[in-house]
């Protein structure tokens, strides 16, 4: 009985996505529902981290561009 318990300590539920059923993915050795793999999988203003979309830290506003002159210069 002890041998069976020790055997399970080093095992995880999955190593790669193919080890998980259906559309579930492997994250840190556990099969879970897919949320994201890349930032593009998340709504705008969020980033993907460990299969979870999280808000990006506040980004400073870019400097205003210099004036743009359209037409002949004088």
PDB file of N, CA, C and O in Angstrom, chain B, residues numbered from 101:
ATOM      1  N   UNK B 101       0.825  -1.186   0.000  1.00  0.00           N
ATOM      2  CA  UNK B 101       0.000   0.000   0.000  1.00  0.00           C
ATOM      3  C   UNK B 101       0.874   1.257   0.000  1.00  0.00           C
ATOM      4  O   UNK B 101       0.585   2.213  -0.720  1.00  0.00           O
ATOM      5  N   UNK B 102       1.936   1.260   0.801  1.00  0.00           N
ATOM      6  CA  UNK B 102       2.833   2.402   0.862  1.00  0.00           C
ATOM      7  C   UNK B 102       3.494   2.648  -0.486  1.00  0.00           C
ATOM      8  O   UNK B 102       3.694   3.797  -0.881  1.00  0.00           O
ATOM      9  N   UNK B 103       3.831   1.583  -1.188  1.00  0.00           N
ATOM     10  CA  UNK B 103       4.461   1.705  -2.496  1.00  0.00           C
ATOM     11  C   UNK B 103       3.552   2.424  -3.482  1.00  0.00           C
ATOM     12  O   UNK B 103       4.031   3.236  -4.273  1.00  0.00           O
ATOM     13  N   UNK B 104       2.281   2.151  -3.453  1.00  0.00           N
ATOM     14  CA  UNK B 104       1.336   2.819  -4.348  1.00  0.00           C
ATOM     15  C   UNK B 104       1.281   4.305  -4.018  1.00  0.00           C
ATOM     16  O   UNK B 104       1.240   5.128  -4.933  1.00  0.00           O
ATOM     17  N   UNK B 105       1.278   4.667  -2.759  1.00  0.00           N
ATOM     18  CA  UNK B 105       1.254   6.068  -2.353  1.00  0.00           C
ATOM     19  C   UNK B 105       2.498   6.808  -2.802  1.00  0.00           C
ATOM     20  O   UNK B 105       2.398   7.950  -3.251  1.00  0.00           O
ATOM     21  N   UNK B 106       3.668   6.193  -2.695  1.00  0.00           N
ATOM     22  CA  UNK B 106       4.903   6.830  -3.135  1.00  0.00           C
ATOM     23  C   UNK B 106       4.967   6.964  -4.649  1.00  0.00           C
ATOM     24  O   UNK B 106       5.526   7.930  -5.167  1.00  0.00           O
ATOM     25  N   UNK B 107       4.400   6.002  -5.352  1.00  0.00           N
ATOM     26  CA  UNK B 107       4.402   6.063  -6.814  1.00  0.00           C
ATOM     27  C   UNK B 107       3.630   7.286  -7.296  1.00  0.00           C
ATOM     28  O   UNK B 107       4.035   7.909  -8.277  1.00  0.00           O
ATOM     29  N   UNK B 108       2.530   7.647  -6.639  1.00  0.00           N
ATOM     30  CA  UNK B 108       1.701   8.769  -7.058  1.00  0.00           C
ATOM     31  C   UNK B 108       2.292  10.137  -6.768  1.00  0.00           C
ATOM     32  O   UNK B 108       1.846  11.127  -7.346  1.00  0.00           O
ATOM     33  N   UNK B 109       3.286  10.223  -5.887  1.00  0.00           N
ATOM     34  CA  UNK B 109       3.839  11.520  -5.538  1.00  0.00           C
ATOM     35  C   UNK B 109       4.542  12.206  -6.695  1.00  0.00           C
ATOM     36  O   UNK B 109       4.477  13.431  -6.795  1.00  0.00           O
ATOM     37  N   UNK B 110       5.200  11.484  -7.559  1.00  0.00           N
ATOM     38  CA  UNK B 110       5.948  12.100  -8.637  1.00  0.00           C
ATOM     39  C   UNK B 110       5.147  12.294  -9.907  1.00  0.00           C
ATOM     40  O   UNK B 110       5.683  12.792 -10.896  1.00  0.00           O
ATOM     41  N   UNK B 111       3.904  11.923  -9.911  1.00  0.00           N
ATOM     42  CA  UNK B 111       3.096  11.994 -11.126  1.00  0.00           C
ATOM     43  C   UNK B 111       2.241  13.245 -11.142  1.00  0.00           C
ATOM     44  O   UNK B 111       1.787  13.729 -10.106  1.00  0.00           O
ATOM     45  N   UNK B 112       2.032  13.756 -12.354  1.00  0.00           N
ATOM     46  CA  UNK B 112       1.094  14.855 -12.523  1.00  0.00           C
ATOM     47  C   UNK B 112      -0.027  14.362 -13.431  1.00  0.00           C
ATOM     48  O   UNK B 112       0.092  13.317 -14.070  1.00  0.00           O
ATOM     49  N   UNK B 113      -1.083  15.103 -13.480  1.00  0.00           N
ATOM     50  CA  UNK B 113      -2.234  14.720 -14.292  1.00  0.00           C
ATOM     51  C   UNK B 113      -1.880  14.757 -15.778  1.00  0.00           C
ATOM     52  O   UNK B 113      -2.395  13.960 -16.561  1.00  0.00           O
ATOM     53  N   UNK B 114      -0.990  15.693 -16.169  1.00  0.00           N
ATOM     54  CA  UNK B 114      -0.622  15.819 -17.582  1.00  0.00           C
ATOM     55  C   UNK B 114       0.775  16.407 -17.708  1.00  0.00           C
ATOM     56  O   UNK B 114       1.305  17.030 -16.788  1.00  0.00           O
ATOM     57  N   UNK B 115       1.347  16.184 -18.881  1.00  0.00           N
ATOM     58  CA  UNK B 115       2.626  16.803 -19.222  1.00  0.00           C
ATOM     59  C   UNK B 115       2.467  17.724 -20.422  1.00  0.00           C
ATOM     60  O   UNK B 115       3.143  18.749 -20.509  1.00  0.00           O
ATOM     61  N   UNK B 116       1.582  17.369 -21.348  1.00  0.00           N
ATOM     62  CA  UNK B 116       1.304  18.171 -22.541  1.00  0.00           C
ATOM     63  C   UNK B 116      -0.207  18.228 -22.746  1.00  0.00           C
ATOM     64  O   UNK B 116      -0.947  17.445 -22.151  1.00  0.00           O
ATOM     65  N   UNK B 117      -0.659  19.146 -23.581  1.00  0.00           N
ATOM     66  CA  UNK B 117      -2.094  19.310 -23.831  1.00  0.00           C
ATOM     67  C   UNK B 117      -2.758  18.021 -24.308  1.00  0.00           C
ATOM     68  O   UNK B 117      -3.917  17.770 -23.977  1.00  0.00           O
ATOM     69  N   UNK B 118      -2.048  17.204 -25.076  1.00  0.00           N
ATOM     70  CA  UNK B 118      -2.626  15.963 -25.614  1.00  0.00           C
ATOM     71  C   UNK B 118      -2.971  14.954 -24.520  1.00  0.00           C
ATOM     72  O   UNK B 118      -3.726  14.013 -24.766  1.00  0.00           O
ATOM     73  N   UNK B 119      -2.432  15.136 -23.324  1.00  0.00           N
ATOM     74  CA  UNK B 119      -2.765  14.256 -22.207  1.00  0.00           C
ATOM     75  C   UNK B 119      -4.148  14.570 -21.629  1.00  0.00           C
ATOM     76  O   UNK B 119      -4.690  13.774 -20.861  1.00  0.00           O
ATOM     77  N   UNK B 120      -4.720  15.714 -21.987  1.00  0.00           N
ATOM     78  CA  UNK B 120      -6.004  16.163 -21.434  1.00  0.00           C
ATOM     79  C   UNK B 120      -7.153  15.844 -22.392  1.00  0.00           C
ATOM     80  O   UNK B 120      -6.968  15.846 -23.609  1.00  0.00           O
ATOM     81  N   UNK B 121      -8.341  15.569 -21.842  1.00  0.00           N
ATOM     82  CA  UNK B 121      -9.493  15.259 -22.694  1.00  0.00           C
ATOM     83  C   UNK B 121     -10.087  16.511 -23.340  1.00  0.00           C
ATOM     84  O   UNK B 121      -9.997  17.612 -22.798  1.00  0.00           O
ATOM     85  N   UNK B 122     -10.693  16.316 -24.502  1.00  0.00           N
ATOM     86  CA  UNK B 122     -11.432  17.396 -25.175  1.00  0.00           C
ATOM     87  C   UNK B 122     -10.591  18.625 -25.434  1.00  0.00           C
ATOM     88  O   UNK B 122      -9.468  18.531 -25.930  1.00  0.00           O
ATOM     89  N   UNK B 123     -11.141  19.782 -25.094  1.00  0.00           N
ATOM     90  CA  UNK B 123     -10.453  21.050 -25.349  1.00  0.00           C
ATOM     91  C   UNK B 123      -9.704  21.557 -24.127  1.00  0.00           C
ATOM     92  O   UNK B 123      -9.263  22.707 -24.103  1.00  0.00           O
ATOM     93  N   UNK B 124      -9.557  20.717 -23.118  1.00  0.00           N
ATOM     94  CA  UNK B 124      -8.814  21.122 -21.925  1.00  0.00           C
ATOM     95  C   UNK B 124      -7.323  21.177 -22.253  1.00  0.00           C
ATOM     96  O   UNK B 124      -6.866  20.486 -23.163  1.00  0.00           O
ATOM     97  N   UNK B 125      -6.566  21.989 -21.523  1.00  0.00           N
ATOM     98  CA  UNK B 125      -5.127  22.119 -21.745  1.00  0.00           C
ATOM     99  C   UNK B 125      -4.374  21.828 -20.457  1.00  0.00           C
ATOM    100  O   UNK B 125      -4.931  21.892 -19.361  1.00  0.00           O
ATOM    101  N   UNK B 126      -3.100  21.506 -20.616  1.00  0.00           N
ATOM    102  CA  UNK B 126      -2.246  21.182 -19.478  1.00  0.00           C
ATOM    103  C   UNK B 126      -1.537  22.449 -19.005  1.00  0.00           C
ATOM    104  O   UNK B 126      -0.766  23.055 -19.750  1.00  0.00           O
ATOM    105  N   UNK B 127      -1.807  22.844 -17.753  1.00  0.00           N
ATOM    106  CA  UNK B 127      -1.164  24.008 -17.156  1.00  0.00           C
ATOM    107  C   UNK B 127      -0.590  23.588 -15.812  1.00  0.00           C
ATOM    108  O   UNK B 127      -1.329  23.204 -14.906  1.00  0.00           O
ATOM    109  N   UNK B 128       0.710  23.661 -15.688  1.00  0.00           N
ATOM    110  CA  UNK B 128       1.398  23.277 -14.450  1.00  0.00           C
ATOM    111  C   UNK B 128       1.032  21.869 -13.997  1.00  0.00           C
ATOM    112  O   UNK B 128       0.855  21.626 -12.803  1.00  0.00           O
ATOM    113  N   UNK B 129       0.918  20.929 -14.954  1.00  0.00           N
ATOM    114  CA  UNK B 129       0.670  19.532 -14.634  1.00  0.00           C
ATOM    115  C   UNK B 129      -0.775  19.176 -14.357  1.00  0.00           C
ATOM    116  O   UNK B 129      -1.064  18.052 -13.947  1.00  0.00           O
ATOM    117  N   UNK B 130      -1.695  20.116 -14.573  1.00  0.00           N
ATOM    118  CA  UNK B 130      -3.117  19.886 -14.301  1.00  0.00           C
ATOM    119  C   UNK B 130      -3.927  20.243 -15.540  1.00  0.00           C
ATOM    120  O   UNK B 130      -3.682  21.272 -16.169  1.00  0.00           O
ATOM    121  N   UNK B 131      -4.904  19.386 -15.898  1.00  0.00           N
ATOM    122  CA  UNK B 131      -5.799  19.678 -17.014  1.00  0.00           C
ATOM    123  C   UNK B 131      -6.841  20.693 -16.564  1.00  0.00           C
ATOM    124  O   UNK B 131      -7.491  20.511 -15.534  1.00  0.00           O
ATOM    125  N   UNK B 132      -6.995  21.759 -17.337  1.00  0.00           N
ATOM    126  CA  UNK B 132      -8.011  22.757 -17.012  1.00  0.00           C
ATOM    127  C   UNK B 132      -8.590  23.351 -18.282  1.00  0.00           C
ATOM    128  O   UNK B 132      -8.017  23.201 -19.361  1.00  0.00           O
ATOM    129  N   UNK B 133      -9.724  24.024 -18.156  1.00  0.00           N
ATOM    130  CA  UNK B 133     -10.394  24.623 -19.305  1.00  0.00           C
ATOM    131  C   UNK B 133      -9.485  25.674 -19.943  1.00  0.00           C
ATOM    132  O   UNK B 133      -8.790  26.408 -19.241  1.00  0.00           O
ATOM    133  N   UNK B 134      -9.494  25.742 -21.271  1.00  0.00           N
ATOM    134  CA  UNK B 134      -8.673  26.708 -21.994  1.00  0.00           C
ATOM    135  C   UNK B 134      -9.199  28.117 -21.767  1.00  0.00           C
ATOM    136  O   UNK B 134     -10.394  28.372 -21.916  1.00  0.00           O
ATOM    137  N   UNK B 135      -8.310  29.022 -21.409  1.00  0.00           N
ATOM    138  CA  UNK B 135      -8.629  30.448 -21.329  1.00  0.00           C
ATOM    139  C   UNK B 135      -7.749  31.192 -22.328  1.00  0.00           C
ATOM    140  O   UNK B 135      -8.255  31.926 -23.176  1.00  0.00           O
ATOM    141  N   UNK B 136      -6.432  31.005 -22.230  1.00  0.00           N
ATOM    142  CA  UNK B 136      -5.530  31.697 -23.147  1.00  0.00           C
ATOM    143  C   UNK B 136      -4.160  31.030 -23.160  1.00  0.00           C
ATOM    144  O   UNK B 136      -3.774  30.344 -22.213  1.00  0.00           O
ATOM    145  N   UNK B 137      -3.457  31.242 -24.224  1.00  0.00           N
ATOM    146  CA  UNK B 137      -2.050  30.846 -24.348  1.00  0.00           C
ATOM    147  C   UNK B 137      -1.204  32.071 -24.701  1.00  0.00           C
ATOM    148  O   UNK B 137      -0.039  32.170 -24.317  1.00  0.00           O
ATOM    149  N   UNK B 138      -1.824  33.011 -25.450  1.00  0.00           N
ATOM    150  CA  UNK B 138      -1.123  34.216 -25.908  1.00  0.00           C
ATOM    151  C   UNK B 138      -1.939  35.441 -25.499  1.00  0.00           C
ATOM    152  O   UNK B 138      -3.127  35.317 -25.199  1.00  0.00           O
ATOM    153  N   UNK B 139      -1.326  36.607 -25.482  1.00  0.00           N
ATOM    154  CA  UNK B 139      -2.027  37.841 -25.148  1.00  0.00           C
ATOM    155  C   UNK B 139      -3.187  38.092 -26.109  1.00  0.00           C
ATOM    156  O   UNK B 139      -4.200  38.672 -25.719  1.00  0.00           O
ATOM    157  N   UNK B 140      -3.046  37.661 -27.361  1.00  0.00           N
ATOM    158  CA  UNK B 140      -4.089  37.864 -28.366  1.00  0.00           C
ATOM    159  C   UNK B 140      -5.364  37.083 -28.039  1.00  0.00           C
ATOM    160  O   UNK B 140      -6.426  37.401 -28.574  1.00  0.00           O
ATOM    161  N   UNK B 141      -5.282  36.073 -27.177  1.00  0.00           N
ATOM    162  CA  UNK B 141      -6.454  35.295 -26.773  1.00  0.00           C
ATOM    163  C   UNK B 141      -7.303  36.039 -25.735  1.00  0.00           C
ATOM    164  O   UNK B 141      -8.432  35.636 -25.454  1.00  0.00           O
ATOM    165  N   UNK B 142      -6.770  37.111 -25.171  1.00  0.00           N
ATOM    166  CA  UNK B 142      -7.452  37.869 -24.110  1.00  0.00           C
ATOM    167  C   UNK B 142      -8.104  39.127 -24.683  1.00  0.00           C
ATOM    168  O   UNK B 142      -7.745  39.573 -25.772  1.00  0.00           O
ATOM    169  N   UNK B 143      -9.067  39.702 -23.946  1.00  0.00           N
ATOM    170  CA  UNK B 143      -9.667  40.967 -24.380  1.00  0.00           C
ATOM    171  C   UNK B 143      -8.610  42.075 -24.396  1.00  0.00           C
ATOM    172  O   UNK B 143      -7.583  41.968 -23.725  1.00  0.00           O
ATOM    173  N   UNK B 144      -8.866  43.146 -25.169  1.00  0.00           N
ATOM    174  CA  UNK B 144      -7.921  44.274 -25.193  1.00  0.00           C
ATOM    175  C   UNK B 144      -7.655  44.796 -23.786  1.00  0.00           C
ATOM    176  O   UNK B 144      -8.560  44.857 -22.954  1.00  0.00           O
ATOM    177  N   UNK B 145      -6.409  45.171 -23.529  1.00  0.00           N
ATOM    178  CA  UNK B 145      -6.025  45.687 -22.225  1.00  0.00           C
ATOM    179  C   UNK B 145      -5.668  44.610 -21.225  1.00  0.00           C
ATOM    180  O   UNK B 145      -5.388  44.913 -20.065  1.00  0.00           O
ATOM    181  N   UNK B 146      -5.673  43.326 -21.662  1.00  0.00           N
ATOM    182  CA  UNK B 146      -5.327  42.216 -20.790  1.00  0.00           C
ATOM    183  C   UNK B 146      -4.158  41.452 -21.374  1.00  0.00           C
ATOM    184  O   UNK B 146      -3.881  41.544 -22.570  1.00  0.00           O
ATOM    185  N   UNK B 147      -3.471  40.697 -20.530  1.00  0.00           N
ATOM    186  CA  UNK B 147      -2.388  39.840 -20.987  1.00  0.00           C
ATOM    187  C   UNK B 147      -2.590  38.447 -20.416  1.00  0.00           C
ATOM    188  O   UNK B 147      -3.211  38.280 -19.366  1.00  0.00           O
ATOM    189  N   UNK B 148      -2.064  37.447 -21.114  1.00  0.00           N
ATOM    190  CA  UNK B 148      -2.213  36.057 -20.706  1.00  0.00           C
ATOM    191  C   UNK B 148      -1.043  35.661 -19.804  1.00  0.00           C
ATOM    192  O   UNK B 148       0.119  35.895 -20.136  1.00  0.00           O
ATOM    193  N   UNK B 149      -1.368  35.062 -18.661  1.00  0.00           N
ATOM    194  CA  UNK B 149      -0.356  34.551 -17.739  1.00  0.00           C
ATOM    195  C   UNK B 149      -0.896  33.285 -17.104  1.00  0.00           C
ATOM    196  O   UNK B 149      -1.896  33.337 -16.387  1.00  0.00           O
ATOM    197  N   UNK B 150      -0.260  32.149 -17.348  1.00  0.00           N
ATOM    198  CA  UNK B 150      -0.648  30.863 -16.764  1.00  0.00           C
ATOM    199  C   UNK B 150      -2.121  30.540 -17.031  1.00  0.00           C
ATOM    200  O   UNK B 150      -2.860  30.185 -16.112  1.00  0.00           O
ATOM    201  N   UNK B 151      -2.544  30.666 -18.299  1.00  0.00           N
ATOM    202  CA  UNK B 151      -3.901  30.330 -18.743  1.00  0.00           C
ATOM    203  C   UNK B 151      -4.963  31.202 -18.086  1.00  0.00           C
ATOM    204  O   UNK B 151      -6.091  30.754 -17.879  1.00  0.00           O
ATOM    205  N   UNK B 152      -4.616  32.440 -17.759  1.00  0.00           N
ATOM    206  CA  UNK B 152      -5.585  33.386 -17.196  1.00  0.00           C
ATOM    207  C   UNK B 152      -5.336  34.765 -17.798  1.00  0.00           C
ATOM    208  O   UNK B 152      -4.188  35.192 -17.926  1.00  0.00           O
ATOM    209  N   UNK B 153      -6.410  35.462 -18.166  1.00  0.00           N
ATOM    210  CA  UNK B 153      -6.291  36.828 -18.667  1.00  0.00           C
ATOM    211  C   UNK B 153      -6.279  37.779 -17.480  1.00  0.00           C
ATOM    212  O   UNK B 153      -7.165  37.741 -16.626  1.00  0.00           O
ATOM    213  N   UNK B 154      -5.263  38.633 -17.440  1.00  0.00           N
ATOM    214  CA  UNK B 154      -5.133  39.602 -16.359  1.00  0.00           C
ATOM    215  C   UNK B 154      -4.950  40.988 -16.964  1.00  0.00           C
ATOM    216  O   UNK B 154      -4.382  41.136 -18.046  1.00  0.00           O
ATOM    217  N   UNK B 155      -5.444  42.008 -16.247  1.00  0.00           N
ATOM    218  CA  UNK B 155      -5.297  43.375 -16.727  1.00  0.00           C
ATOM    219  C   UNK B 155      -3.828  43.747 -16.801  1.00  0.00           C
ATOM    220  O   UNK B 155      -3.037  43.387 -15.930  1.00  0.00           O
ATOM    221  N   UNK B 156      -3.471  44.483 -17.866  1.00  0.00           N
ATOM    222  CA  UNK B 156      -2.118  45.010 -17.978  1.00  0.00           C
ATOM    223  C   UNK B 156      -1.938  46.112 -16.947  1.00  0.00           C
ATOM    224  O   UNK B 156      -2.883  46.847 -16.661  1.00  0.00           O
ATOM    225  N   UNK B 157      -0.752  46.239 -16.389  1.00  0.00           N
ATOM    226  CA  UNK B 157      -0.514  47.375 -15.492  1.00  0.00           C
ATOM    227  C   UNK B 157      -0.707  48.677 -16.277  1.00  0.00           C
ATOM    228  O   UNK B 157      -0.508  48.713 -17.491  1.00  0.00           O
ATOM    229  N   UNK B 158      -1.089  49.719 -15.588  1.00  0.00           N
ATOM    230  CA  UNK B 158      -1.340  51.004 -16.253  1.00  0.00           C
ATOM    231  C   UNK B 158      -0.105  51.436 -17.037  1.00  0.00           C
ATOM    232  O   UNK B 158       1.012  51.451 -16.520  1.00  0.00           O
ATOM    233  N   UNK B 159      -0.336  51.778 -18.272  1.00  0.00           N
ATOM    234  CA  UNK B 159       0.738  52.253 -19.146  1.00  0.00           C
ATOM    235  C   UNK B 159       0.672  53.778 -19.196  1.00  0.00           C
ATOM    236  O   UNK B 159      -0.420  54.336 -19.306  1.00  0.00           O
ATOM    237  N   UNK B 160       1.802  54.460 -19.118  1.00  0.00           N
ATOM    238  CA  UNK B 160       1.763  55.918 -19.223  1.00  0.00           C
ATOM    239  C   UNK B 160       1.290  56.332 -20.612  1.00  0.00           C
ATOM    240  O   UNK B 160       1.577  55.663 -21.605  1.00  0.00           O
ATOM    241  N   UNK B 161       0.569  57.435 -20.666  1.00  0.00           N
ATOM    242  CA  UNK B 161       0.081  57.934 -21.956  1.00  0.00           C
ATOM    243  C   UNK B 161       1.270  58.367 -22.803  1.00  0.00           C
ATOM    244  O   UNK B 161       2.221  58.959 -22.291  1.00  0.00           O
ATOM    245  N   UNK B 162       1.217  58.072 -24.104  1.00  0.00           N
ATOM    246  CA  UNK B 162       2.328  58.494 -24.964  1.00  0.00           C
ATOM    247  C   UNK B 162       2.349  60.009 -25.084  1.00  0.00           C
ATOM    248  O   UNK B 162       1.323  60.676 -24.947  1.00  0.00           O
ATOM    249  N   UNK B 163       3.543  60.540 -25.342  1.00  0.00           N
ATOM    250  CA  UNK B 163       3.670  61.982 -25.548  1.00  0.00           C
ATOM    251  C   UNK B 163       2.864  62.385 -26.769  1.00  0.00           C
ATOM    252  O   UNK B 163       2.743  61.623 -27.728  1.00  0.00           O
ATOM    253  N   UNK B 164       2.309  63.601 -26.724  1.00  0.00           N
ATOM    254  CA  UNK B 164       1.548  64.107 -27.867  1.00  0.00           C
ATOM    255  C   UNK B 164       2.511  64.326 -29.030  1.00  0.00           C
ATOM    256  O   UNK B 164       3.628  64.802 -28.827  1.00  0.00           O
ATOM    257  N   UNK B 165       2.090  63.982 -30.245  1.00  0.00           N
ATOM    258  CA  UNK B 165       2.976  64.195 -31.396  1.00  0.00           C
ATOM    259  C   UNK B 165       3.121  65.685 -31.690  1.00  0.00           C
ATOM    260  O   UNK B 165       2.271  66.494 -31.318  1.00  0.00           O
ATOM    261  N   UNK B 166       4.204  66.025 -32.359  1.00  0.00           N
ATOM    262  CA  UNK B 166       4.388  67.413 -32.795  1.00  0.00           C
ATOM    263  C   UNK B 166       3.295  67.749 -33.795  1.00  0.00           C
ATOM    264  O   UNK B 166       2.684  66.859 -34.385  1.00  0.00           O
ATOM    265  N   UNK B 167       3.056  69.037 -33.978  1.00  0.00           N
ATOM    266  CA  UNK B 167       2.023  69.478 -34.919  1.00  0.00           C
ATOM    267  C   UNK B 167       2.360  68.981 -36.310  1.00  0.00           C
ATOM    268  O   UNK B 167       3.521  68.965 -36.717  1.00  0.00           O
ATOM    269  N   UNK B 168       1.335  68.578 -37.025  1.00  0.00           N
ATOM    270  CA  UNK B 168       1.496  68.091 -38.400  1.00  0.00           C
ATOM    271  C   UNK B 168       0.934  69.152 -39.334  1.00  0.00           C
ATOM    272  O   UNK B 168      -0.218  69.564 -39.199  1.00  0.00           O
ATOM    273  N   UNK B 169       1.748  69.585 -40.271  1.00  0.00           N
ATOM    274  CA  UNK B 169       1.313  70.595 -41.237  1.00  0.00           C
ATOM    275  C   UNK B 169       0.977  69.874 -42.518  1.00  0.00           C
ATOM    276  O   UNK B 169       1.801  69.148 -43.075  1.00  0.00           O
ATOM    277  N   UNK B 170      -0.263  70.082 -42.990  1.00  0.00           N
ATOM    278  CA  UNK B 170      -0.708  69.463 -44.237  1.00  0.00           C
ATOM    279  C   UNK B 170      -0.866  70.583 -45.247  1.00  0.00           C
ATOM    280  O   UNK B 170      -1.518  71.587 -44.959  1.00  0.00           O
ATOM    281  N   UNK B 171      -0.286  70.431 -46.416  1.00  0.00           N
ATOM    282  CA  UNK B 171      -0.396  71.437 -47.470  1.00  0.00           C
ATOM    283  C   UNK B 171       0.944  72.134 -47.658  1.00  0.00           C
ATOM    284  O   UNK B 171       1.941  71.778 -47.030  1.00  0.00           O
ATOM    285  N   UNK B 172       0.948  73.139 -48.541  1.00  0.00           N
ATOM    286  CA  UNK B 172       2.220  73.823 -48.838  1.00  0.00           C
ATOM    287  C   UNK B 172       2.703  74.620 -47.630  1.00  0.00           C
ATOM    288  O   UNK B 172       1.927  75.299 -46.958  1.00  0.00           O
ATOM    289  N   UNK B 173       3.974  74.523 -47.379  1.00  0.00           N
ATOM    290  CA  UNK B 173       4.571  75.256 -46.271  1.00  0.00           C
ATOM    291  C   UNK B 173       4.749  76.709 -46.610  1.00  0.00           C
ATOM    292  O   UNK B 173       4.923  77.033 -47.785  1.00  0.00           O
ATOM    293  N   UNK B 174       4.716  77.595 -45.655  1.00  0.00           N
ATOM    294  CA  UNK B 174       4.887  79.027 -45.956  1.00  0.00           C
ATOM    295  C   UNK B 174       6.013  79.572 -45.168  1.00  0.00           C
ATOM    296  O   UNK B 174       6.324  80.758 -45.274  1.00  0.00           O
TER     297      UNK B 174
END
